[in-house]
Amino acid sequence: MRQLPVREVVFIDELKNTLIFQTLSVEELRKLAQVCEHFEYLAGETIVTQDSISRYLYVLLDGKVDITVRGSEKQSVRVSTIQAGDVFGEASIFMDVKRTANAVAAVDLRLVAISREHLFEMCGENTRAGLKIFTFIIYSLLRKLAAASKDLAMELESMVTQEDLDKLKGMFPKTIEDILRKH
């Protein structure tokens, strides 16, 4: 990871191209740029570690981030990929909670990190921008919850139930004599 300088003119254009900040005015983006930290990560570098506590919201400017969780065997399982222009770490803006997943640079990338304190301060001074930002954060969390619910439903539907197994038992012969009688 390497922190990059914020070149305001270029940076404002990049912020404007993200989902979370696309509706902000140039003046609102200028104020936001003052509280952003700009970072570069190389492919494979960890941005966020599962179970850690952080107060940062991340906005991906370019590249891809793999979101992974520890599986039952402690191996890393990719559950989603964040694309350029999207956000992760939304829950950290509201409270100190353990991160539910790892965020790992899938490719070389650049992102913006905004601390809870700086975001709240900026939104308190610019309530119109704050309303837009927090509306998007809530929408993003709801979208991710809906996707997780859909994935869980599909997984549960694909499981074989005891009732399914009981039905199968009756379909197969139990002995050689049963097989011979059918032919």
N, CA, C and O of each residue as an XYZ file, in Angstrom:
732
protein
N       0.839     -1.166      0.000
C       0.000      0.000      0.000
C       0.888      1.234      0.000
O       1.932      1.286      0.651
N       0.441      2.202     -0.739
C       1.176      3.463     -0.808
C       0.162      4.598     -0.849
O      -0.766      4.586     -1.658
N       0.349      5.584      0.037
C      -0.535      6.749      0.014
C      -0.100      7.669     -1.107
O       1.089      7.922     -1.295
N      -1.078      8.166     -1.851
C      -0.827      9.043     -2.989
C      -1.280     10.459     -2.656
O      -2.186     10.651     -1.845
N      -0.660     11.432     -3.273
C      -1.132     12.813     -3.066
C      -2.484     13.010     -3.742
O      -2.813     12.329     -4.713
N      -3.252     13.941     -3.221
C      -4.547     14.271     -3.807
C      -4.363     15.484     -4.707
O      -4.141     16.595     -4.225
N      -4.455     15.266     -6.029
C      -4.420     16.376     -6.990
C      -5.868     16.736     -7.267
O      -6.569     16.025     -7.987
N      -6.311     17.847     -6.690
C      -7.726     18.174     -6.617
C      -8.463     18.121     -7.950
O      -9.541     17.530     -8.016
N      -7.942     18.696     -8.985
C      -8.651     18.757    -10.271
C      -8.920     17.355    -10.809
O     -10.052     17.045    -11.182
N      -7.910     16.515    -10.854
C      -8.062     15.147    -11.357
C      -8.918     14.339    -10.391
O      -9.785     13.570    -10.807
N      -8.671     14.518     -9.118
C      -9.352     13.759     -8.081
C     -10.863     14.015     -8.111
O     -11.646     13.078     -7.958
N     -11.273     15.244     -8.303
C     -12.699     15.584     -8.345
C     -13.379     14.869     -9.509
O     -14.493     14.366     -9.361
N     -12.724     14.822    -10.656
C     -13.282     14.085    -11.801
C     -13.437     12.604    -11.474
O     -14.438     11.987    -11.838
N     -12.449     12.032    -10.789
C     -12.522     10.612    -10.430
C     -13.633     10.357     -9.416
O     -14.354      9.365     -9.530
N     -13.780     11.223     -8.441
C     -14.851     11.066     -7.459
C     -16.220     11.151     -8.136
O     -17.141     10.417     -7.778
N     -16.345     12.033     -9.097
C     -17.609     12.212     -9.820
C     -18.021     10.933    -10.556
O     -19.208     10.709    -10.796
N     -17.044     10.097    -10.913
C     -17.323      8.862    -11.643
C     -17.641      7.670    -10.748
O     -17.794      6.552    -11.240
N     -17.741      7.893     -9.445
C     -18.099      6.803     -8.533
C     -19.594      6.833     -8.269
O     -20.225      7.886     -8.357
N     -20.155      5.682     -7.945
C     -21.591      5.590     -7.706
C     -22.026      6.454     -6.532
O     -23.052      7.131     -6.605
N     -21.264      6.436     -5.465
C     -21.655      7.136     -4.245
C     -21.627      8.657     -4.390
O     -22.426      9.351     -3.763
N     -20.723      9.173     -5.201
C     -20.551     10.625     -5.290
C     -21.034     11.233     -6.608
O     -20.851     12.429     -6.832
N     -21.637     10.447     -7.469
C     -22.011     10.932     -8.798
C     -23.037     12.060     -8.779
O     -23.109     12.833     -9.734
N     -23.820     12.173     -7.732
C     -24.843     13.222     -7.689
C     -24.379     14.487     -6.957
O     -25.142     15.445     -6.836
N     -23.140     14.493     -6.473
C     -22.637     15.669     -5.756
C     -22.221     16.762     -6.739
O     -21.768     16.476     -7.848
N     -22.380     17.991     -6.325
C     -21.950     19.129     -7.142
C     -20.424     19.248     -7.088
O     -19.778     18.620     -6.250
N     -19.864     20.042     -7.969
C     -18.412     20.256     -7.980
C     -17.956     20.846     -6.646
O     -16.908     20.462     -6.126
N     -18.724     21.763     -6.096
C     -18.362     22.368     -4.798
C     -18.405     21.330     -3.680
O     -17.534     21.319     -2.809
N     -19.412     20.458     -3.700
C     -19.503     19.389     -2.696
C     -18.332     18.414     -2.849
O     -17.770     17.950     -1.856
N     -17.971     18.110     -4.086
C     -16.830     17.222     -4.349
C     -15.524     17.861     -3.879
O     -14.644     17.170     -3.365
N     -15.398     19.152     -4.050
C     -14.201     19.872     -3.601
C     -14.042     19.733     -2.084
O     -12.944     19.473     -1.592
N     -15.130     19.904     -1.356
C     -15.099     19.766      0.104
C     -14.809     18.329      0.510
O     -14.078     18.080      1.468
N     -15.384     17.394     -0.221
C     -15.149     15.984      0.064
C     -13.685     15.619     -0.170
O     -13.094     14.887      0.624
N     -13.108     16.114     -1.230
C     -11.713     15.803     -1.569
C     -10.770     16.195     -0.438
O      -9.709     15.593     -0.272
N     -11.151     17.194      0.330
C     -10.304     17.650      1.428
C     -10.222     16.643      2.576
O      -9.276     16.686      3.363
N     -11.202     15.738      2.684
C     -11.201     14.766      3.791
C     -10.880     13.350      3.331
O     -10.892     12.422      4.140
N     -10.598     13.172      2.060
C     -10.286     11.849      1.508
C      -8.796     11.546      1.612
O      -7.951     12.438      1.535
N      -8.503     10.268      1.787
C      -7.127      9.783      1.678
C      -7.075      8.913      0.420
O      -7.988      8.127      0.166
N      -6.023      9.054     -0.349
C      -5.896      8.395     -1.649
C      -4.796      7.338     -1.543
O      -3.666      7.654     -1.170
N      -5.124      6.078     -1.871
C      -4.157      4.978     -1.736
C      -4.064      4.161     -3.007
O      -4.983      4.121     -3.825
N      -2.926      3.513     -3.142
C      -2.672      2.571     -4.228
C      -2.302      1.242     -3.573
O      -1.503      1.205     -2.637
N      -2.891      0.146     -4.072
C      -2.578     -1.200     -3.592
C      -2.142     -2.045     -4.778
O      -2.650     -1.890     -5.889
N      -1.204     -2.930     -4.530
C      -0.779     -3.881     -5.554
C      -1.626     -5.145     -5.450
O      -2.146     -5.464     -4.381
N      -1.761     -5.858     -6.555
C      -2.537     -7.096     -6.576
C      -2.077     -8.012     -5.441
O      -0.881     -8.220     -5.239
N      -3.040     -8.548     -4.712
C      -2.744     -9.469     -3.616
C      -2.632     -8.816     -2.251
O      -2.669     -9.506     -1.232
N      -2.494     -7.493     -2.214
C      -2.392     -6.810     -0.922
C      -3.754     -6.762     -0.228
O      -4.786     -6.556     -0.865
N      -3.731     -6.957      1.086
C      -4.950     -6.906      1.880
C      -5.269     -5.463      2.253
O      -4.412     -4.726      2.740
N      -6.500     -5.084      2.018
C      -6.972     -3.740      2.347
C      -7.672     -3.761      3.707
O      -7.442     -2.895      4.551
N      -8.523     -4.756      3.902
C      -9.284     -4.923      5.135
C      -9.166     -6.380      5.563
O      -9.216     -7.286      4.731
N      -9.008     -6.597      6.855
C      -8.908     -7.951      7.398
C     -10.175     -8.305      8.170
O     -10.660     -7.527      8.991
N     -10.696     -9.490      7.890
C     -11.887     -9.967      8.584
C     -11.660     -9.919     10.094
O     -10.574    -10.251     10.569
N     -12.663     -9.515     10.835
C     -12.678     -9.400     12.299
C     -11.939     -8.181     12.838
O     -11.954     -7.947     14.047
N     -11.294     -7.400     11.975
C     -10.667     -6.168     12.455
C     -11.747     -5.091     12.598
O     -12.837     -5.209     12.037
N     -11.431     -4.062     13.343
C     -12.355     -2.944     13.501
C     -11.725     -1.731     12.838
O     -10.557     -1.415     13.068
N     -12.506     -1.066     12.024
C     -12.019      0.091     11.289
C     -13.126      1.125     11.214
O     -14.305      0.794     11.330
N     -12.749      2.354     11.023
C     -13.719      3.448     10.907
C     -13.662      4.062      9.512
O     -13.943      5.248      9.344
N     -13.297      3.259      8.507
C     -13.128      3.777      7.147
C     -14.134      3.190      6.177
O     -14.453      2.001      6.207
N     -14.618      4.065      5.322
C     -15.400      3.700      4.151
C     -14.430      3.768      2.976
O     -13.628      4.698      2.886
N     -14.497      2.786      2.073
C     -13.599      2.743      0.928
C     -14.397      2.908     -0.365
O     -15.471      2.332     -0.531
N     -13.846      3.705     -1.267
C     -14.443      3.928     -2.583
C     -13.387      3.544     -3.614
O     -12.307      4.133     -3.656
N     -13.701      2.567     -4.433
C     -12.754      2.056     -5.413
C     -12.745      2.947     -6.654
O     -13.757      3.065     -7.345
N     -11.603      3.572     -6.933
C     -11.477      4.448     -8.107
C     -11.201      3.654     -9.369
O     -11.812      3.904    -10.407
N     -10.287      2.700     -9.288
C     -10.037      1.809    -10.428
C      -9.488      0.495     -9.912
O      -8.894      0.433     -8.835
N      -9.698     -0.566    -10.700
C      -9.268     -1.900    -10.306
C     -10.429     -2.735     -9.804
O     -11.593     -2.427    -10.060
N     -10.097     -3.794     -9.086
C     -11.102     -4.720     -8.538
C     -10.635     -5.172     -7.163
O      -9.438     -5.312     -6.913
N     -11.597     -5.399     -6.279
C     -11.317     -5.895     -4.936
C     -12.095     -7.185     -4.740
O     -13.307     -7.222     -4.950
N     -11.398     -8.249     -4.335
C     -12.069     -9.498     -3.999
C     -12.462     -9.453     -2.530
O     -11.651     -9.125     -1.663
N     -13.714     -9.788     -2.268
C     -14.207     -9.883     -0.901
C     -14.205    -11.365     -0.544
O     -14.857    -12.171     -1.209
N     -13.470    -11.721      0.507
C     -13.329    -13.117      0.900
C     -13.672    -13.282      2.378
O     -13.563    -12.343      3.166
N     -14.086    -14.489      2.734
C     -14.333    -14.840      4.130
C     -13.613    -16.145      4.427
O     -13.313    -16.930      3.528
N     -13.343    -16.358      5.707
C     -12.747    -17.630      6.118
C     -13.822    -18.701      6.066
O     -14.890    -18.557      6.660
N     -13.528    -19.767      5.355
C     -14.456    -20.895      5.284
C     -14.345    -21.769      6.511
O     -13.563    -21.480      7.417
N     -15.125    -22.841      6.549
C     -15.137    -23.724      7.708
C     -13.787    -24.397      7.943
O     -13.471    -24.774      9.071
N     -13.011    -24.546      6.912
C     -11.677    -25.143      7.027
C     -10.583    -24.085      7.099
O      -9.412    -24.388      6.874
N     -10.957    -22.850      7.410
C     -10.036    -21.715      7.551
C      -9.432    -21.255      6.226
O      -8.543    -20.404      6.222
N      -9.901    -21.804      5.099
C      -9.428    -21.345      3.800
C     -10.201    -20.099      3.414
O     -11.285    -19.840      3.936
N      -9.643    -19.340      2.506
C     -10.268    -18.110      2.049
C     -11.235    -18.425      0.918
O     -10.863    -19.076     -0.058
N     -12.479    -17.962      1.049
C     -13.510    -18.203      0.044
C     -13.972    -16.846     -0.498
O     -14.432    -15.986      0.253
N     -13.840    -16.672     -1.818
C     -14.284    -15.413     -2.431
C     -15.802    -15.414     -2.506
O     -16.408    -16.347     -3.033
N     -16.419    -14.348     -1.969
C     -17.871    -14.251     -1.985
C     -18.375    -13.199     -2.965
O     -19.527    -13.253     -3.396
N     -17.518    -12.243     -3.320
C     -17.911    -11.247     -4.316
C     -16.689    -10.461     -4.765
O     -15.597    -10.592     -4.211
N     -16.905     -9.645     -5.782
C     -15.854     -8.766     -6.282
C     -16.442     -7.366     -6.401
O     -17.517     -7.173     -6.969
N     -15.722     -6.399     -5.857
C     -16.115     -4.998     -5.939
C     -15.461     -4.418     -7.188
O     -14.265     -4.598     -7.417
N     -16.259     -3.723     -7.991
C     -15.772     -3.130     -9.232
C     -15.466     -1.653     -9.031
O     -15.927     -1.041     -8.067
N     -14.693     -1.088     -9.936
C     -14.372      0.342     -9.892
C     -15.655      1.164     -9.819
O     -16.625      0.888    -10.525
N     -15.645      2.174     -8.958
C     -16.788      3.053     -8.793
C     -17.685      2.688     -7.628
O     -18.553      3.474     -7.248
N     -17.492      1.500     -7.049
C     -18.355      1.059     -5.962
C     -17.656      1.226     -4.608
O     -16.498      1.639     -4.541
N     -18.375      0.900     -3.540
C     -17.871      1.110     -2.181
C     -17.844     -0.196     -1.397
O     -18.506     -1.168     -1.761
N     -17.068     -0.204     -0.315
C     -17.122     -1.282      0.674
C     -16.737     -0.704      2.023
O     -16.098      0.345      2.114
N     -17.142     -1.414      3.069
C     -16.885     -0.934      4.421
C     -17.958     -0.003      4.946
O     -17.709      0.757      5.882
N     -19.152     -0.044      4.362
C     -20.213      0.884      4.732
C     -20.604      0.811      6.208
O     -20.864      1.843      6.827
N     -20.649     -0.386      6.773
C     -21.107     -0.521      8.160
C     -20.197      0.220      9.136
O     -20.651      0.667     10.190
N     -18.926      0.352      8.793
C     -17.977      1.016      9.689
C     -18.288      2.495      9.873
O     -17.814      3.115     10.825
N     -19.066      3.052      8.987
C     -19.442      4.456      9.098
C     -20.422      4.653     10.259
O     -20.480      5.736     10.841
N     -21.185      3.624     10.597
C     -22.212      3.758     11.621
C     -21.768      3.333     13.016
O     -22.233      3.900     14.005
N     -20.880      2.350     13.115
C     -20.488      1.859     14.437
C     -19.202      1.056     14.351
O     -18.784      0.628     13.275
N     -18.588      0.863     15.499
C     -17.397      0.020     15.578
C     -17.841     -1.435     15.625
O     -18.217     -1.947     16.679
N     -17.793     -2.090     14.480
C     -18.131     -3.508     14.393
C     -16.990     -4.224     13.685
O     -16.271     -3.635     12.878
N     -16.840     -5.492     14.000
C     -15.806     -6.277     13.333
C     -16.146     -6.410     11.857
O     -17.305     -6.592     11.482
N     -15.122     -6.318     11.036
C     -15.304     -6.503      9.594
C     -15.755     -7.931      9.349
O     -15.232     -8.870      9.949
N     -16.726     -8.089      8.465
C     -17.291     -9.410      8.201
C     -16.527    -10.177      7.129
O     -16.798    -11.354      6.890
N     -15.578     -9.512      6.488
C     -14.849    -10.155      5.392
C     -13.494     -9.479      5.201
O     -13.213     -8.419      5.761
N     -12.673    -10.131      4.393
C     -11.407     -9.543      3.951
C     -11.666     -8.819      2.631
O     -12.528     -9.219      1.848
N     -10.921     -7.769      2.403
C     -10.943     -7.095      1.100
C      -9.506     -7.133      0.593
O      -8.599     -6.599      1.231
N      -9.308     -7.770     -0.560
C      -7.972     -7.990     -1.115
C      -7.930     -7.448     -2.538
O      -8.844     -7.686     -3.327
N      -6.872     -6.723     -2.861
C      -6.724     -6.185     -4.216
C      -6.625     -7.351     -5.209
O      -5.690     -8.148     -5.145
N      -7.585     -7.443     -6.116
C      -7.569     -8.496     -7.141
C      -6.556     -8.152     -8.226
O      -5.964     -9.038     -8.843
N      -6.365     -6.867     -8.449
C      -5.405     -6.324     -9.407
C      -4.831     -5.064     -8.775
O      -5.307     -4.624     -7.729
N      -3.826     -4.487     -9.390
C      -3.344     -3.192     -8.895
C      -4.519     -2.219     -8.940
O      -5.288     -2.205     -9.901
N      -4.650     -1.414     -7.900
C      -5.813     -0.537     -7.826
C      -5.517      0.737     -7.054
O      -4.499      0.867     -6.374
N      -6.455      1.678     -7.189
C      -6.434      2.908     -6.395
C      -7.796      3.066     -5.748
O      -8.827      2.735     -6.333
N      -7.777      3.577     -4.531
C      -9.032      3.792     -3.822
C      -8.953      5.020     -2.935
O      -7.881      5.575     -2.694
N     -10.107      5.420     -2.462
C     -10.251      6.519     -1.529
C     -10.708      5.918     -0.203
O     -11.603      5.073     -0.172
N     -10.095      6.356      0.881
C     -10.525      5.970      2.223
C     -11.009      7.233      2.924
O     -10.355      8.275      2.886
N     -12.174      7.117      3.565
C     -12.741      8.261      4.279
C     -13.088      7.792      5.684
O     -13.864      6.852      5.858
N     -12.516      8.444      6.679
C     -12.806      8.057      8.058
C     -14.201      8.507      8.456
O     -14.740      9.476      7.923
N     -14.767      7.784      9.398
C     -16.085      8.125      9.924
C     -16.116      9.576     10.406
O     -17.039     10.328     10.094
N     -15.097      9.951     11.168
C     -15.061     11.295     11.737
C     -15.051     12.367     10.654
O     -15.796     13.343     10.737
N     -14.211     12.187      9.642
C     -14.141     13.172      8.558
C     -15.427     13.206      7.736
O     -15.886     14.275      7.334
N     -16.004     12.032      7.489
C     -17.241     11.992      6.712
C     -18.372     12.685      7.466
O     -19.114     13.471      6.878
N     -18.510     12.402      8.761
C     -19.573     13.033      9.541
C     -19.368     14.545      9.638
O     -20.325     15.315      9.551
N     -18.130     14.958      9.816
C     -17.843     16.393      9.893
C     -18.208     17.085      8.581
O     -18.867     18.125      8.580
N     -17.777     16.502      7.474
C     -18.062     17.078      6.167
C     -19.570     17.099      5.903
O     -20.097     18.093      5.403
N     -20.265     16.008      6.236
C     -21.713     15.936      6.001
C     -22.481     16.873      6.931
O     -23.533     17.394      6.559
N     -21.958     17.088      8.142
C     -22.595     18.027      9.053
C     -22.525     19.454      8.544
O     -23.449     20.241      8.747
N     -21.438     19.780      7.888
C     -21.257     21.125      7.329
C     -21.944     21.282      5.971
O     -22.216     22.400      5.534
N     -22.220     20.168      5.314
C     -22.832     20.160      3.975
C     -23.986     19.161      3.979
O     -23.877     18.071      3.418
N     -25.091     19.544      4.617
C     -26.177     18.581      4.856
C     -26.777     18.009      3.577
O     -27.175     16.844      3.548
N     -26.844     18.804      2.535
C     -27.386     18.303      1.259
C     -26.507     17.176      0.717
O     -27.016     16.135      0.301
N     -25.199     17.382      0.722
C     -24.267     16.340      0.281
C     -24.351     15.135      1.209
O     -24.324     13.991      0.757
N     -24.455     15.401      2.521
C     -24.559     14.311      3.499
C     -25.766     13.438      3.255
O     -25.677     12.213      3.336
N     -26.894     14.057      2.955
C     -28.106     13.288      2.673
C     -27.910     12.390      1.455
O     -28.320     11.229      1.467
N     -27.290     12.916      0.415
C     -27.030     12.119     -0.796
C     -26.100     10.944     -0.476
O     -26.352      9.814     -0.896
N     -25.026     11.217      0.267
C     -24.037     10.182      0.585
C     -24.654      9.091      1.453
O     -24.494      7.905      1.164
N     -25.361      9.485      2.519
C     -25.929      8.478      3.416
C     -27.081      7.716      2.774
O     -27.303      6.551      3.105
N     -27.808      8.337      1.878
C     -28.838      7.610      1.130
C     -28.182      6.513      0.300
O     -28.677      5.387      0.249
N     -27.066      6.843     -0.351
C     -26.373      5.832     -1.148
C     -25.809      4.719     -0.262
O     -25.901      3.545     -0.621
N     -25.228      5.066      0.885
C     -24.656      4.053      1.789
C     -25.740      3.071      2.231
O     -25.522      1.859      2.235
N     -26.899      3.597      2.600
C     -27.999      2.722      3.019
C     -28.456      1.856      1.843
O     -28.687      0.659      2.008
N     -28.584      2.454      0.666
C     -28.958      1.694     -0.525
C     -27.944      0.581     -0.800
O     -28.325     -0.548     -1.110
N     -26.664      0.900     -0.686
C     -25.609     -0.082     -0.934
C     -25.696     -1.244      0.051
O     -25.574     -2.405     -0.340
N     -25.906     -0.935      1.320
C     -26.049     -1.994      2.329
C     -27.264     -2.867      2.043
O     -27.189     -4.090      2.158
N     -28.378     -2.251      1.673
C     -29.581     -3.018      1.361
C     -29.382     -3.893      0.125
O     -29.851     -5.030      0.084
N     -28.691     -3.364     -0.877
C     -28.406     -4.129     -2.103
C     -27.549     -5.356     -1.776
O     -27.796     -6.445     -2.293
N     -26.549     -5.176     -0.924
C     -25.679     -6.297     -0.546
C     -26.431     -7.307      0.310
O     -26.209     -8.510      0.172
N     -27.311     -6.849      1.184
C     -28.129     -7.750      1.991
C     -29.057     -8.569      1.099
O     -29.221     -9.771      1.307
N     -29.659     -7.925      0.114
C     -30.546     -8.634     -0.817
C     -29.777     -9.704     -1.595
O     -30.277    -10.811     -1.792
N     -28.567     -9.373     -2.032
C     -27.750    -10.346     -2.771
C     -27.379    -11.523     -1.877
O     -27.416    -12.672     -2.317
N     -27.023    -11.245     -0.627
C     -26.669    -12.318      0.304
C     -27.884    -13.199      0.596
O     -27.761    -14.420      0.696
N     -29.050    -12.580      0.731
C     -30.278    -13.350      0.973
C     -30.590    -14.250     -0.215
O     -30.985    -15.403     -0.043
N     -30.411    -13.722     -1.412
C     -30.664    -14.516     -2.622
C     -29.690    -15.693     -2.693
O     -30.098    -16.817     -2.989
N     -28.409    -15.443     -2.425
C     -27.408    -16.514     -2.430
C     -27.754    -17.591     -1.402
O     -27.647    -18.784     -1.686
N     -28.166    -17.168     -0.213
C     -28.528    -18.112      0.836
C     -29.742    -18.933      0.427
O     -29.769    -20.143      0.648
N     -30.742    -18.299     -0.163
C     -31.933    -19.016     -0.612
C     -31.580    -20.052     -1.667
O     -32.084    -21.174     -1.637
N     -30.709    -19.673     -2.603
C     -30.300    -20.619     -3.653
C     -29.537    -21.790     -3.053
O     -29.713    -22.934     -3.472
N     -28.688    -21.504     -2.070
C     -27.930    -22.572     -1.424
C     -28.866    -23.524     -0.688
O     -28.712    -24.742     -0.772
N     -29.831    -22.968      0.029
C     -30.780    -23.808      0.762
C     -31.637    -24.634     -0.188
O     -31.928    -25.796      0.096
N     -32.044    -24.048     -1.312
C     -32.844    -24.782     -2.294
C     -32.064    -25.939     -2.896
O     -32.640    -26.971     -3.242
N     -30.761    -25.769     -3.020
C     -29.958    -26.806     -3.662
C     -29.593    -27.943     -2.710
O     -29.049    -28.959     -3.142
N     -29.880    -27.786     -1.443
C     -29.553    -28.835     -0.472
C     -30.564    -29.973     -0.555
O     -31.743    -29.756     -0.834
N     -30.090    -31.171     -0.311
C     -30.955    -32.337     -0.281
C     -31.492    -32.469      1.145
O     -30.721    -32.499      2.105
N     -32.807    -32.546      1.274
C     -33.423    -32.656      2.600
C     -33.604    -34.127      2.980
O     -33.466    -35.020      2.144
N     -33.911    -34.359      4.246
C     -34.178    -35.719      4.712
C     -35.385    -36.294      3.989
O     -35.426    -37.486      3.685
N     -36.361    -35.448      3.716
C     -37.549    -35.889      2.975
C     -37.151    -36.382      1.586
O     -37.672    -37.392      1.112
N     -36.230    -35.672      0.935
C     -35.727    -36.095     -0.374
C     -35.064    -37.463     -0.279
O     -35.291    -38.323     -1.129
N     -34.253    -37.667      0.741
C     -33.568    -38.953      0.917
C     -34.557    -40.076      1.189
O     -34.401    -41.183      0.673
N     -35.577    -39.796      1.999
C     -36.596    -40.806      2.291
C     -37.321    -41.228      1.018
O     -37.623    -42.406      0.827
N     -37.597    -40.256      0.150
C     -38.260    -40.566     -1.118
C     -37.375    -41.458     -1.989
O     -37.860    -42.386     -2.637
N     -36.078    -41.168     -1.997
C     -35.136    -41.941     -2.808
C     -35.026    -43.377     -2.313
O     -34.886    -44.304     -3.111
N     -35.089    -43.560     -0.999
C     -34.973    -44.910     -0.437
C     -36.013    -45.843     -1.032
O     -35.708    -46.989     -1.361
N     -37.222    -45.365     -1.171
C     -38.293    -46.199     -1.690
C     -38.172    -46.477     -3.176
O     -38.850    -47.369     -3.685
N     -37.350    -45.760     -3.868
C     -37.218    -45.920     -5.308
C     -36.216    -46.999     -5.696
O     -36.250    -47.478     -6.829
N     -35.345    -47.389     -4.810
C     -34.288    -48.342     -5.141
C     -34.543    -49.677     -4.460
O     -35.022    -49.730     -3.328
N     -34.215    -50.753     -5.167
C     -34.364    -52.089     -4.552
C     -33.421    -52.224     -3.357
O     -32.321    -51.671     -3.347
N     -33.881    -52.975     -2.344
C     -33.082    -53.133     -1.127
C     -32.200    -54.383     -1.178
O     -31.148    -54.428     -0.539
N     -32.620    -55.378     -1.924
C     -31.852    -56.621     -1.977
C     -31.695    -57.068     -3.418
O     -32.297    -56.501     -4.330
N     -30.865    -58.107     -3.612
C     -30.652    -58.694     -4.949
C     -31.956    -59.328     -5.432
O     -32.289    -59.248     -6.614
N     -32.698    -59.962     -4.506
C     -33.950    -60.578     -4.894
C     -34.930    -59.545     -5.442
O     -35.656    -59.819     -6.397
N     -34.949    -58.365     -4.842
C     -35.815    -57.291     -5.336
C     -35.436    -56.903     -6.768
O     -36.302    -56.646     -7.604
N     -34.140    -56.865     -7.032
C     -33.664    -56.504     -8.374
C     -34.075    -57.578     -9.373
O     -34.547    -57.266    -10.467
N     -33.895    -58.864     -8.992
C     -34.231    -59.964     -9.886
C     -35.728    -60.032    -10.152
O     -36.140    -60.352    -11.267
N     -36.552    -59.737     -9.144
C     -38.007    -59.759     -9.324
C     -38.482    -58.721    -10.311
O     -39.474    -58.935    -11.007
N     -37.782    -57.589    -10.384
C     -38.202    -56.502    -11.280
C     -37.859    -56.839    -12.728
O     -38.455    -56.273    -13.644
N     -36.922    -57.741    -12.951
C     -36.526    -58.058    -14.336
C     -37.140    -59.314    -14.707
O     -36.951    -59.786    -15.828
